[in-house]
Each structure stands twice: as structure tokens, then as C-alpha cells.
Amino acid sequence: MHMGISIATGDITCDGSCAIVNAANSSLMGGGGVDGAIHRAGGRTILDECRLIRSERYPDGLPTGQAVATTAGSMPSRYVIHTVGPIYPGCGTRCDDLLGECYTNSLKVACELGCGSIAFPAISTGIYGFPRERAARVAYKAVCSFLDREKSEIKVIFVFHSAADRQLFEQAVEGV
Ligand code: AR6
């Protein structure tokens, strides 16, 4: 495992990293899965900030692979970075690239905000149906490349909702 990366099991809304990443949809208006959990735990202010981002910067919605930040409301972290994962299998030949961009662009935003740590959920592997092992390898490679290329010291934590998902990730990235 890369020195800058660690792994945890649990609820990402309780994570104390400077930024936590939300697997949102392009509307930024909330939804199910981790998106629903983040909006519930963080409170109304996150939705208000998302509305402003939509009207000022993304009237047609946040494109897949892009990332934007809001504050984290009443959660322990400082920021939520909202990114939109690709929907599988409709993403076709661009699935891996788009998923990788979610991680890279979220890291960029976190670094711009001066964050020393960031927590990721397994983007696209729930409602959006991306195969988990393939997603694990794409996520891990994208994060490693960013850390090495940017010589970044940001601490990255992958938070899995279940021990089984965590184990699957660890096996998938072995030897990557
Ligand atoms: N903490 C950590 N991981 C979680 C949590 C949590 N509290 N809750 C779920 N997961 P998903 P997607 C895991 O469906 O596939 C929403 O409606 C979950 O087990 O949340 O990118 C959005 O609005 C899975 O491994 O996101 C979009 O419409 C991972 O988080 C759509 O779902 C991602 O599952 C996005 O779908």
C-alpha cells in the first residue's frame, strides 16, 4: 500500500479528515447512499451551498468526473467535496477514465483548500453499479499517481461501508 494511503471501515460522515468526498449526482441536490447520509449528517447548509454552486457555476449540473466543495455543516470534517461518478455500464469506454477523474479532481480541490487529509467512499460502486474490484484498482491507481506526480503529502483514507468491501479493495489492489 502507498505510504500516503490508509483504509478504514465505517460511516464516512463520522470521519475527521479535513475533507470528505461525496458520491453525488449531477443535480447536487442529494440522493440515497452516501450522498443521503452526508446531507442528513451535515444539515441544511450543505444543500444551500450546493444550490448556490448550481446557480452560479453549473446551471446544467456538475459534469461526471468534476468536483466542487462546500462546508461540512455539523460533521467533524471541514469540507465536503462533491463529485459525480460514472453510471455503469452506460459510461462505456470512458468508465475508468471518468472514475479516475473523480479521485484526481477531488484531490486537487482538497489541496487548493489547504487540506492535509481527505476521505473517499467507493465512488460509483453502489447505486451507480460500477464493479467493485475494477473500481478499486482505478481508484487506487488514480490516487497513487496524483500523490507521486504532485509530490503531495495529503493523507488519503478510503472508507468502506462494510468489512467485506474493505477486504475486496485490499485484495484488488494487491500488486497494483
Ligand atoms: N459511509 C461510507 N460509505 C458509504 C456510506 C457511508 N455512510 N453509505 C454508503 N456507502 P452510493 P454511487 C458506500 O450508492 O454508486 C446517490 O443517490 C456504498 O456501500 O452511495 O456513486 C447519489 O445521489 C458504496 O460502496 O454512490 C447518486 O444519485 C459507496 O458508498 C448515486 O447515489 C457508493 O455508493 C451515486 O451512486
Residues whose N, C-alpha, C, O or C-beta is under 5 A from the ligand:
A	BS01	AR6	G10 D11 I12 T13 A23 A24 N25 G30 G31 G32 G33 V34 D35 A37 G85 P121 A122 I123 S124 T125 G126 I127 Y128 G129 V159 F160 H161
